[in-house]
Amino acid sequence: MFDRLYSEPKEYFVTVICFSNDFSTLPVFYGSRLLVVDRQSQLLTQYRWVPENPLIATSEENLKLEGQFLLSTDSIIPALQDATVTVVLASECHSDMDWLMDCLHLRAVPDSCPPLTILLSWSSIKPTINEKTTEVLDTVILVSNPKEAIELARPIIEVMMHNFMVAIDYVDVRMLFNDHSLLIAKGGCSVARGSNRAETAIKETLNTVGAFNAGDLVYVAIMAGYDLTLDEYSAICDQVDNNAISSSVWVAGACIFDPILEKSNQIRVVLIVSSPTGSSKVIEDPIEYSSTAGNNHEPGQYLDTPDFLRKMTTN
């Protein structure tokens, strides 16, 4: 279990899908709907985490499962219809994954806001990139184990649902993880404390993901208490900047405040680097992006760069 403290989510629009045999205890994603596929019964169970006592701060110790009920496998498509963001956690490439990909492929996609689908899988899975895969998945993030999958999934989900020092919403996350082609991503997470905690955490994380390549999309999430200083934030950004050895590296930074980390004087840095594997596709029906993501744009063109995005170019 992770010592995380959450603010009240804005809305339940994120769906997390996992398989029952991959986790000894169900992962906690407060504010998201959790769909668990049971291998033996071939049934789908729907959960959501809610505060057990609304008067107490929403830590994991105060969360309970609510509204669980069984769905037939034929009902998964309607259950996925209202998910703006779908995060899949899976350990291996098996028949259930093929079935799940078919379900995601068959769901109706609204023209105004196509869903974002991210797969986090540990090393035993070797995703096959084909036409159906690119139509269903936007990003595949390769991790080492289930714990790391949860650590990397959380900042992606939380940053869209809670209030932070650096504002990033669904449009910004979609811009980063969906370049209209399948992205293969690698990630790293490190926790440090002390006077040089920011430099230590980002260096350890950068050692995990390695050097960036041309065209990489970099997502940086900083989890810390309200004692996080601007100098620490700048130090992390500077280290990411220095790691960019090639041109055209896009970076998005988010701060997720966690009072529990403040008590222990810790800072957690999560870094996800996505590399496009396919050519860019033209948007036939352009997405109606919100005005917070950039200025007006012509149909079929990319968004103007939001204020929080920095395009780093090295000579």
C-alpha positions in Angstrom: 0.0 0.0 0.0 1.1 3.5 -0.7 0.9 6.4 1.8 -0.9 8.8 -0.4 -3.4 11.5 0.6 -5.9 12.6 -2.0 -8.1 15.6 -2.5 -11.7 15.1 -3.6 -11.8 14.2 -7.3 -13.5 16.4 -9.8 -15.4 13.6 -11.5 -15.3 9.9 -12.2 -14.2 9.8 -15.8 -11.1 7.5 -15.6 -11.5 3.7 -15.8 -8.7 1.4 -14.7 -8.8 -2.2 -15.9 -6.7 -5.0 -14.3 -6.8 -8.8 -14.1 -7.5 -10.5 -10.7 -4.4 -12.8 -10.7 -2.0 -9.9 -11.2 -2.5 -8.3 -7.8 -2.8 -9.8 -4.3 -4.7 -6.7 -3.3 -6.6 -4.4 -5.6 -4.7 -1.2 -6.5 -6.1 2.0 -5.1 -7.0 4.7 -7.6 -9.2 7.1 -5.6 -11.6 8.9 -7.9 -11.4 6.3 -10.7 -13.6 3.4 -11.6 -11.9 0.0 -11.3 -12.9 -2.9 -13.5 -11.4 -6.3 -12.5 -11.4 -9.2 -14.9 -11.6 -12.6 -13.1 -9.8 -15.3 -15.1 -11.7 -18.2 -13.6 -15.3 -17.0 -13.7 -14.8 -14.9 -16.8 -16.8 -12.1 -15.1 -16.1 -8.5 -14.6 -16.4 -6.8 -11.2 -16.8 -3.0 -11.0 -15.4 -1.1 -8.0 -14.7 2.4 -6.9 -12.9 3.6 -3.8 -14.8 6.0 -1.6 -14.0 7.5 1.9 -15.2 5.3 4.7 -15.6 8.3 6.9 -16.2 11.6 5.0 -15.1 13.7 8.0 -11.6 12.3 8.0 -8.8 13.1 5.5 -9.0 10.8 2.5 -5.9 8.6 3.1 -5.8 5.0 1.9 -6.5 3.8 5.4 -9.9 5.6 5.2 -10.9 4.2 1.8 -13.3 1.4 1.2 -14.7 -0.4 -1.9 -18.2 0.5 -2.9 -20.8 -0.3 -5.5 -19.2 -3.6 -6.6 -21.4 -5.8 -8.8 -20.7 -8.4 -11.5 -21.1 -7.7 -15.1 -21.1 -10.3 -17.8 -18.3 -10.2 -20.3 -20.8 -9.0 -22.9 -21.4 -5.9 -20.8 -17.9 -4.6 -20.8 -18.4 -2.5 -23.9 -21.2 -0.4 -22.4 -19.2 -0.1 -19.2 -16.3 1.4 -21.2 -18.5 3.8 -23.1 -18.3 6.7 -20.6 -14.6 6.4 -19.9 -12.7 9.4 -21.1 -9.4 7.8 -20.1 -8.9 4.1 -19.8 -5.7 2.7 -18.1 -5.1 -1.0 -18.5 -2.7 -2.9 -16.2 -1.6 -6.3 -17.5 1.2 -8.7 -16.9 1.3 -10.9 -19.9 0.0 -11.3 -23.5 -2.8 -13.8 -23.1 -6.2 -14.5 -24.6 -7.9 -12.2 -22.1 -5.9 -9.3 -23.4 -6.9 -10.1 -27.0 -10.5 -10.2 -25.8 -10.1 -6.9 -24.0 -8.5 -5.3 -27.1 -11.5 -6.4 -29.1 -13.9 -4.8 -26.6 -12.0 -1.6 -26.7 -12.0 -1.7 -30.4 -15.8 -2.1 -30.6 -16.8 0.7 -28.2 -18.4 3.7 -29.7 -16.0 6.7 -30.0 -17.6 10.1 -29.7 -16.4 12.6 -32.3 -16.1 15.5 -29.9 -13.8 13.7 -27.4 -12.1 10.5 -28.5 -11.0 8.4 -25.4 -7.4 8.1 -24.4 -6.2 4.5 -23.8 -2.9 3.6 -22.0 -1.5 0.1 -21.4 1.0 -0.4 -18.6 2.6 -3.8 -18.7 5.6 -5.4 -17.1 8.4 -7.1 -18.9 6.7 -10.4 -19.6 4.4 -8.8 -22.2 5.6 -8.1 -25.7 2.8 -6.1 -27.3 2.3 -6.8 -31.0 1.9 -3.5 -32.9 -0.7 -3.9 -35.6 -3.5 -1.9 -37.1 -6.0 -2.8 -34.4 -3.5 -2.1 -31.7 -2.8 1.4 -33.0 -6.5 2.0 -33.3 -7.1 1.0 -29.6 -4.0 2.0 -27.7 -2.4 5.4 -27.6 0.5 4.5 -25.4 2.2 1.4 -24.1 4.3 2.0 -21.0 6.7 -0.8 -20.2 7.4 -1.4 -16.5 9.2 -4.0 -14.3 6.5 -5.1 -12.0 2.9 -4.3 -10.8 4.1 -1.9 -8.1 5.9 0.2 -10.7 2.8 0.1 -12.9 0.8 1.6 -10.1 3.5 4.2 -9.3 3.5 5.4 -13.0 -0.2 5.2 -13.5 -1.1 7.3 -10.5 0.5 10.6 -11.5 -1.1 10.3 -15.0 -4.5 9.8 -13.5 -4.3 12.2 -10.5 -3.0 15.1 -12.4 -6.2 15.3 -14.4 -8.5 15.0 -11.4 -7.0 17.2 -8.7 -5.7 20.7 -8.2 -2.0 21.3 -8.4 0.6 24.1 -8.6 1.0 23.4 -12.3 -2.3 23.0 -14.0 -2.6 20.1 -16.4 -5.9 18.7 -17.6 -7.2 15.9 -19.8 -6.5 17.9 -23.0 -2.8 18.4 -22.0 -2.4 14.7 -21.0 -4.0 13.6 -24.3 -1.7 15.9 -26.2 1.3 14.3 -24.5 0.3 10.6 -24.7 -1.4 10.6 -28.1 0.6 11.9 -31.0 -1.9 10.2 -33.4 0.4 7.2 -33.5 1.2 4.4 -31.0 3.7 5.5 -28.4 6.0 3.0 -26.6 7.0 4.5 -23.2 9.5 3.8 -20.5 9.3 5.2 -17.0 11.1 5.6 -13.7 10.2 6.7 -10.2 12.5 7.7 -7.3 12.0 9.0 -3.8 14.5 11.1 -1.8 14.7 13.2 1.3 17.1 15.7 2.8 18.6 19.0 1.6 19.4 17.8 -1.9 16.3 15.6 -2.3 15.2 17.2 -5.6 18.6 16.6 -7.3 18.9 13.1 -5.9 15.4 12.0 -6.9 15.6 13.3 -10.5 19.1 11.9 -11.1 18.1 8.4 -9.9 15.0 8.6 -12.1 17.0 9.8 -15.2 19.4 6.9 -14.6 16.5 4.5 -14.9 15.1 5.9 -18.2 18.4 6.8 -19.8 19.0 9.5 -22.5 16.2 11.0 -24.6 16.0 10.6 -28.3 14.7 13.0 -31.0 11.0 13.3 -31.0 10.6 11.9 -27.4 7.7 13.2 -25.3 8.7 13.6 -21.7 6.2 13.7 -18.8 7.5 14.8 -15.4 5.4 14.5 -12.2 6.7 15.9 -8.9 5.0 14.7 -5.8 5.9 16.6 -2.6 4.4 18.5 0.3 3.7 22.2 0.4 7.3 22.7 1.5 8.4 22.2 -2.1 10.4 25.2 -3.2 10.6 26.9 -6.6 14.4 26.2 -6.5 13.7 22.5 -6.2 11.1 22.6 -9.0 13.6 24.4 -11.2 16.4 22.0 -10.3 14.3 19.1 -11.5 13.4 20.8 -14.7 17.0 21.8 -15.4 18.2 18.2 -14.9 15.6 17.0 -17.4 16.7 19.8 -19.8 20.3 18.7 -19.5 19.4 15.1 -20.3 18.0 16.1 -23.7 20.8 15.3 -26.1 18.6 15.5 -29.2 16.2 18.1 -30.5 12.4 18.2 -30.5 12.0 16.9 -26.9 8.7 18.1 -25.4 8.4 18.3 -21.7 5.3 18.6 -19.4 5.7 19.2 -15.7 3.1 18.7 -13.0 3.2 19.1 -9.2 1.1 16.8 -7.0 1.0 18.0 -3.4 1.0 15.3 -0.8 1.0 16.3 2.9 2.2 12.9 3.9 5.4 13.4 1.9 5.8 16.7 3.6 5.8 15.1 7.1 8.6 12.8 6.0 10.5 15.6 4.1 10.3 13.4 1.0 9.9 14.2 -2.7 8.9 11.7 -5.4 9.7 12.2 -9.0 8.1 10.2 -11.8 9.4 10.4 -15.4 7.7 8.9 -18.4 9.3 9.1 -21.8 7.2 8.2 -24.9 8.7 7.5 -28.3 6.4 7.5 -31.4 6.6 4.2 -33.3 4.3 5.1 -36.2 3.8 7.9 -38.5 1.5 10.8 -37.5 -2.1 10.4 -38.6 -4.3 13.2 -39.9 -7.4 14.0 -37.8 -10.4 13.8 -40.0 -12.8 15.0 -37.3 -10.8 17.4 -35.2 -11.1 17.3 -31.4 -12.8 20.2 -29.7 -10.1 21.1 -27.3 -10.8 23.4 -24.4 -9.5 27.0 -24.5 -7.2 26.3 -21.6 -4.9 24.1 -23.7 -3.9 26.7 -26.2 -5.1 29.3 -28.7 -7.5 28.8 -31.6 -6.3 26.2 -34.2 -7.2 25.1 -37.6 -8.8 21.6 -38.1 -6.3 18.9 -38.6 -3.4 20.9 -37.0 -1.7 20.4 -33.7 -2.5 22.6 -30.7 -0.5 25.7 -29.9 1.9 25.0 -27.1 0.4 25.5 -23.6 2.3 27.7 -21.2 3.5 24.8 -19.1 5.0 23.0 -22.1 8.6 23.7 -23.0 10.2 22.7 -26.3 13.8 22.1 -25.6 16.3 22.4 -28.5 19.9 21.6 -28.0 22.7 22.6 -30.4 
